[in-house]
Amino acid sequence: MKDFRERIKVNGGKIPKKYVTDFVNSHKEEFSTIKPSFFEYTFGMAIKYFSDEKIDIAIMETGMGGRLDSTNVVSSIVSVITNIGLDHTQFLGDTLQKIAVEKAGIVKPGIPVVIGETQKHTKEIFTDFAKRNNSPILFADHNFTISNCISEYNDSPKLILDILSVKNKIVTGLISGLAGFYQQKNIVTAFQTIDILKNLEFTISDHNIKDGFRNVVKQTGITGRWQVLNKRPLTICDTGHNIDGIKEIISQINKTPHSKLHFVIGMVNDKEIDRILELFPKKATYYFCKARIPRALNQELLKKKARQYELPGKSFISVSEAYANAISNANADDLIFIGGSTFVVAEVL
């Protein structure tokens, strides 16, 4: 969001600046021959740093897809696939099934795989990959359910919920420091993964789990996930930028009490703009802007496109100007939302 070093962390602490520069200087010559991508370069740095730090466990997130992703060289102890959405379609395929095949490429022979959300278009693909690899497969939402979920913003933003396993073990009043309702799917996925780690003889107590969820923001430094920037007016940013992400955001906005709604929005030019814009509410004021990156969609073009979907608003040459205008126009009981692109959120932060 703000610093390259957020990509590589140990116990929530960013990789030291000196380590980054030393790694680049010592590998510059050989990498000029290999010509790795930016992500591959970063992944190589992460592997070296984790090795030097003698870590106990690493969580690697694929850059894109899975089958051909550089992270897929790792010998994992558990593979996790969350939900499948239409994103990066120009690289991964234009259907959920094609994307699922790429994602399923991380399934390793004999290694358990967790599927975070059961989806009818992809379930059979994952089951087939697991069977071919002789890998135990667990659909997290078959084994864990969530109830009584509420989102609070009083002192610090949080999600409060109960979670029940098929083994009839229940955790009541679980508090997550991430307040987005969509985190319920991630929580279920995490519980299933923890269950597997326990079977692999990792010692993880109920206290560890509760502490981890409650302090997730503090302990990881994660930002831009239904993050509250101000309480009056309630001001929230979120990096969700594909169709599935925007649907979740709109759903929670509709459940969040407010008088008027203000949207500070910018997008990149490789997204399915029409399918995303048609999801936005018409009863809102829009502040169209452009992030400071080459891929950003021109604010005037975005405004023109939005007009086709009856989304009223003005355009601004920068994210900061759009945000400032939203603040000046909003009353204390209004809601300001900032999003549409990770880069827009990053500039506000």
C-alpha positions as CSV (number, residue, x, y, z in Angstrom):
1,M,0.0,0.0,0.0
2,K,2.7,2.5,1.0
3,D,6.0,0.6,1.2
4,F,7.5,-2.2,-0.9
5,R,8.6,-3.9,2.3
6,E,5.0,-4.6,3.3
7,R,5.3,-7.5,0.9
8,I,7.8,-9.4,3.1
9,K,7.3,-9.6,6.8
10,V,8.4,-11.7,9.8
11,N,6.2,-11.6,12.9
12,G,4.5,-8.5,11.4
13,G,7.8,-6.6,11.0
14,K,8.8,-5.4,7.5
15,I,12.0,-6.7,5.9
16,P,14.8,-4.2,6.7
17,K,15.7,-1.6,4.1
18,K,19.3,-2.7,4.2
19,Y,18.4,-6.3,3.5
20,V,16.5,-5.2,0.4
21,T,19.3,-3.1,-1.0
22,D,22.0,-5.7,-0.2
23,F,19.9,-8.4,-1.9
24,V,19.5,-6.3,-5.0
25,N,23.2,-5.3,-5.2
26,S,24.4,-8.9,-4.7
27,H,22.1,-10.4,-7.3
28,K,21.9,-7.6,-9.8
29,E,24.4,-9.1,-12.2
30,E,23.0,-12.6,-12.4
31,F,19.4,-11.4,-12.5
32,S,20.2,-9.2,-15.5
33,T,20.9,-12.5,-17.3
34,I,17.9,-14.4,-15.9
35,K,15.5,-11.4,-16.3
36,P,13.0,-12.3,-13.6
37,S,9.7,-10.4,-13.3
38,F,9.2,-7.9,-10.5
39,F,7.2,-10.5,-8.6
40,E,9.8,-13.3,-9.1
41,Y,12.5,-10.9,-8.0
42,T,10.5,-10.1,-4.8
43,F,9.7,-13.8,-4.2
44,G,13.4,-14.7,-4.4
45,M,14.2,-12.0,-1.9
46,A,11.4,-13.3,0.4
47,I,12.7,-16.9,0.3
48,K,16.2,-15.8,1.1
49,Y,15.1,-13.6,4.0
50,F,12.9,-16.3,5.5
51,S,15.7,-18.8,5.3
52,D,18.2,-16.3,6.9
53,E,15.7,-15.6,9.7
54,K,15.2,-19.4,10.3
55,I,11.4,-19.0,10.5
56,D,9.2,-21.8,11.7
57,I,6.4,-21.3,9.2
58,A,5.8,-19.2,6.1
59,I,2.6,-18.1,4.5
60,M,3.0,-17.5,0.8
61,E,0.4,-15.9,-1.3
62,T,0.4,-16.5,-5.0
63,G,0.9,-13.4,-7.1
64,M,-1.6,-14.5,-9.7
65,G,-3.2,-17.8,-10.4
66,G,-1.1,-20.6,-9.0
67,R,0.0,-23.2,-11.5
68,L,2.7,-21.0,-13.2
69,D,3.2,-18.7,-10.2
70,S,6.7,-18.5,-8.8
71,T,5.5,-19.3,-5.3
72,N,4.5,-22.7,-6.6
73,V,8.1,-24.0,-6.2
74,V,7.6,-24.1,-2.5
75,S,7.0,-27.5,-0.9
76,S,4.0,-26.7,1.2
77,I,2.5,-28.5,4.2
78,V,-1.1,-27.2,3.3
79,S,-2.5,-25.5,0.3
80,V,-5.3,-23.0,0.6
81,I,-7.6,-21.7,-2.2
82,T,-10.1,-19.1,-1.1
83,N,-13.0,-18.2,-3.5
84,I,-12.7,-17.9,-7.3
85,G,-13.7,-14.7,-8.9
86,L,-13.3,-13.3,-12.4
87,D,-10.1,-11.3,-12.1
88,H,-6.9,-11.2,-14.3
89,T,-9.0,-12.9,-17.0
90,Q,-6.6,-11.8,-19.7
91,F,-4.0,-14.1,-18.1
92,L,-6.0,-16.8,-16.3
93,G,-9.0,-17.4,-18.5
94,D,-12.4,-15.9,-19.0
95,T,-14.5,-18.4,-17.0
96,L,-14.5,-19.5,-13.4
97,Q,-13.6,-23.0,-14.5
98,K,-10.5,-21.9,-16.4
99,I,-9.4,-19.8,-13.5
100,A,-10.0,-22.7,-11.1
101,V,-7.7,-24.9,-13.1
102,E,-4.9,-22.3,-12.7
103,K,-5.6,-22.0,-9.0
104,A,-5.7,-25.7,-8.5
105,G,-2.1,-25.9,-9.8
106,I,-0.9,-25.3,-6.2
107,V,-2.3,-28.7,-5.1
108,K,0.7,-30.9,-4.2
109,P,0.8,-34.8,-4.1
110,G,-0.3,-36.0,-0.7
111,I,-0.6,-32.5,0.7
112,P,-3.9,-31.4,2.3
113,V,-5.8,-28.7,0.4
114,V,-8.4,-26.3,1.9
115,I,-11.1,-24.8,-0.3
116,G,-12.4,-21.7,1.5
117,E,-15.8,-21.4,-0.3
118,T,-17.7,-24.1,-2.1
119,Q,-18.8,-22.9,-5.6
120,K,-20.8,-25.1,-7.9
121,H,-18.7,-24.1,-11.0
122,T,-15.4,-25.0,-9.4
123,K,-16.0,-27.7,-6.8
124,E,-15.6,-30.7,-9.2
125,I,-12.4,-29.2,-10.6
126,F,-10.8,-29.0,-7.2
127,T,-12.1,-32.4,-6.2
128,D,-10.6,-33.9,-9.4
129,F,-7.2,-32.3,-8.8
130,A,-7.1,-33.5,-5.2
131,K,-8.0,-37.1,-6.3
132,R,-5.3,-37.2,-9.0
133,N,-2.7,-36.0,-6.4
134,N,-4.0,-38.2,-3.6
135,S,-4.4,-35.0,-1.6
136,P,-7.0,-34.8,1.3
137,I,-9.4,-32.0,0.4
138,L,-11.5,-30.0,2.8
139,F,-14.2,-27.5,2.0
140,A,-14.1,-25.1,4.9
141,D,-17.7,-24.0,4.7
142,H,-18.8,-27.6,5.0
143,N,-17.0,-28.0,8.4
144,F,-17.5,-24.6,10.0
145,T,-20.4,-22.2,10.2
146,I,-20.7,-18.6,11.5
147,S,-23.7,-17.1,13.3
148,N,-24.6,-13.9,15.2
149,C,-22.1,-11.8,13.2
150,I,-22.1,-8.0,13.8
151,S,-19.7,-5.3,12.8
152,E,-18.9,-2.5,15.3
153,Y,-17.1,0.9,15.0
154,N,-17.5,2.2,18.6
155,D,-14.0,2.2,20.1
156,S,-12.1,0.3,17.4
157,P,-13.6,-1.4,14.3
158,K,-14.2,-5.1,14.8
159,L,-16.3,-8.1,13.8
160,I,-17.9,-10.1,16.6
161,L,-19.3,-13.6,15.8
162,D,-19.8,-17.2,16.9
163,I,-18.2,-20.1,15.0
164,L,-19.3,-23.7,15.2
165,S,-17.5,-26.7,13.8
166,V,-19.0,-30.0,12.7
167,K,-17.3,-31.5,15.7
168,N,-19.8,-29.4,17.7
169,K,-17.0,-27.3,19.1
170,I,-18.2,-23.7,19.4
171,V,-16.3,-20.4,19.9
172,T,-18.6,-17.7,21.0
173,G,-17.8,-14.0,20.9
174,L,-14.8,-14.3,18.6
175,I,-13.5,-10.8,17.9
176,S,-11.7,-10.0,14.6
177,G,-9.8,-6.7,14.2
178,L,-10.9,-6.7,10.5
179,A,-14.5,-5.4,10.4
180,G,-15.6,-6.4,6.9
181,F,-18.5,-8.9,6.7
182,Y,-16.7,-10.7,3.9
183,Q,-14.0,-11.7,6.5
184,Q,-16.4,-14.4,7.6
185,K,-15.3,-16.5,4.7
186,N,-11.7,-15.9,5.5
187,I,-12.3,-16.7,9.2
188,V,-13.9,-20.1,8.2
189,T,-10.9,-20.8,5.9
190,A,-8.4,-19.9,8.6
191,F,-10.2,-22.2,11.2
192,Q,-10.1,-25.1,8.7
193,T,-6.4,-24.5,8.0
194,I,-5.6,-24.3,11.8
195,D,-7.4,-27.6,12.2
196,I,-5.0,-29.2,9.7
197,L,-1.9,-27.6,11.4
198,K,-3.0,-29.0,14.7
199,N,-3.2,-32.5,13.1
200,L,0.4,-31.9,11.9
201,E,1.3,-31.4,15.6
202,F,1.6,-27.6,15.7
203,T,0.6,-26.4,19.1
204,I,-2.1,-23.8,18.6
205,S,-4.3,-23.1,21.7
206,D,-7.8,-21.5,21.7
207,H,-6.1,-18.5,23.4
208,N,-3.6,-18.2,20.4
209,I,-6.6,-18.3,18.0
210,K,-8.6,-15.6,19.8
211,D,-5.6,-13.4,20.3
212,G,-4.6,-13.8,16.6
213,F,-8.0,-12.7,15.3
214,R,-8.4,-9.9,17.8
215,N,-5.0,-8.4,17.1
216,V,-4.8,-9.3,13.4
217,V,-4.3,-5.7,12.2
218,K,-1.8,-4.8,14.9
219,Q,0.2,-8.1,14.4
220,T,0.3,-8.0,10.6
221,G,0.1,-4.3,9.8
222,I,-2.6,-5.1,7.2
223,T,-4.3,-2.0,5.8
224,G,-7.1,-1.1,3.3
225,R,-9.5,-3.9,4.3
226,W,-12.8,-2.1,5.4
227,Q,-10.5,0.3,7.2
228,V,-12.2,3.1,9.2
229,L,-10.4,6.4,8.7
230,N,-12.9,8.6,10.5
231,K,-16.0,8.2,12.6
232,R,-17.9,11.5,11.9
233,P,-18.6,11.3,9.1
234,L,-17.9,7.6,9.0
235,T,-15.2,7.2,6.4
236,I,-14.2,3.8,5.2
237,C,-11.8,2.5,2.5
238,D,-11.5,-0.9,1.0
239,T,-9.2,-2.3,-1.7
240,G,-11.9,-4.7,-3.2
241,H,-11.8,-4.0,-6.9
242,N,-13.3,-7.0,-8.8
243,I,-16.9,-7.9,-9.2
244,D,-17.0,-10.2,-6.2
245,G,-15.2,-7.6,-4.0
246,I,-17.5,-4.7,-5.0
247,K,-20.6,-6.9,-4.3
248,E,-19.4,-7.5,-0.8
249,I,-18.6,-3.8,-0.2
250,I,-22.0,-2.6,-1.5
251,S,-23.7,-5.3,0.7
252,Q,-22.0,-4.0,3.8
253,I,-22.6,-0.3,2.9
254,N,-26.3,-1.1,2.7
255,K,-26.2,-2.6,6.2
256,T,-24.2,0.4,7.7
257,P,-26.4,3.2,9.1
258,H,-25.9,6.6,7.3
259,S,-27.7,9.6,6.0
260,K,-26.1,10.3,2.6
261,L,-23.5,8.3,0.7
262,H,-20.4,9.7,-0.9
263,F,-18.1,7.6,-3.1
264,V,-14.5,8.5,-3.9
265,I,-13.8,6.2,-6.8
266,G,-11.0,5.5,-9.3
267,M,-10.3,2.4,-11.4
268,V,-7.5,0.9,-13.5
269,N,-8.1,0.5,-17.2
270,D,-7.9,-3.3,-17.4
271,K,-11.0,-4.0,-15.3
272,E,-14.5,-5.0,-16.4
273,I,-15.7,-1.4,-15.8
274,D,-19.2,-1.8,-17.1
275,R,-20.0,-4.9,-14.9
276,I,-18.6,-3.2,-11.9
277,L,-20.3,0.2,-12.4
278,E,-23.7,-1.4,-12.7
279,L,-23.3,-2.7,-9.1
280,F,-22.9,0.8,-7.6
281,P,-25.9,2.5,-5.9
282,K,-27.6,5.3,-7.8
283,K,-28.5,7.2,-4.6
284,A,-25.0,8.5,-3.9
285,T,-22.7,11.3,-4.8
286,Y,-19.6,10.3,-6.8
287,Y,-16.1,11.8,-6.8
288,F,-14.3,10.3,-9.8
289,C,-10.5,10.4,-9.7
290,K,-7.3,8.9,-11.1
291,A,-4.5,7.4,-9.1
292,R,-0.9,8.3,-9.9
293,I,-0.1,5.2,-12.0
294,P,0.1,4.6,-15.7
295,R,-2.7,1.9,-15.6
296,A,-5.2,4.3,-14.0
297,L,-8.4,5.1,-15.9
298,N,-8.8,8.8,-16.8
299,Q,-11.2,10.4,-14.4
300,E,-13.2,12.0,-17.2
301,L,-13.6,8.7,-19.0
302,L,-14.7,7.1,-15.7
303,K,-17.3,9.9,-15.1
304,K,-18.6,9.6,-18.7
305,K,-18.9,5.8,-18.3
306,A,-20.6,6.2,-14.9
307,R,-23.2,8.5,-16.4
308,Q,-24.5,5.6,-18.5
309,Y,-25.4,3.9,-15.2
310,E,-27.0,7.0,-13.7
311,L,-24.2,7.6,-11.2
312,P,-24.0,11.3,-10.6
313,G,-20.8,13.1,-9.7
314,K,-17.8,15.3,-10.5
315,S,-14.3,14.4,-11.7
316,F,-11.1,15.4,-10.0
317,I,-7.5,15.4,-11.2
318,S,-6.2,13.6,-8.1
319,V,-7.3,11.2,-5.4
320,S,-6.5,13.8,-2.7
321,E,-8.7,16.5,-4.3
322,A,-11.6,14.1,-4.7
323,Y,-11.3,13.0,-1.1
324,A,-11.0,16.6,0.2
325,N,-14.2,17.5,-1.7
326,A,-16.1,14.5,-0.3
327,I,-15.1,15.6,3.2
328,S,-16.2,19.2,2.7
329,N,-19.6,18.1,1.3
330,A,-20.4,15.4,3.9
331,N,-22.4,15.9,7.1
332,A,-21.5,14.2,10.4
333,D,-24.0,11.4,9.9
334,D,-23.0,10.7,6.3
335,L,-20.9,7.8,5.0
336,I,-17.8,8.4,2.8
337,F,-16.4,5.4,1.0
338,I,-13.1,5.3,-0.9
339,G,-12.2,2.5,-3.3
340,G,-12.5,1.0,-6.8
341,S,-8.7,0.4,-6.9
342,T,-6.0,-0.6,-4.5
343,F,-4.0,2.4,-5.8
344,V,-6.7,4.9,-4.8
345,V,-6.9,3.5,-1.3
346,A,-3.1,3.6,-1.1
347,E,-3.0,7.3,-1.9
348,V,-5.6,8.1,0.7
349,L,-3.7,6.2,3.3
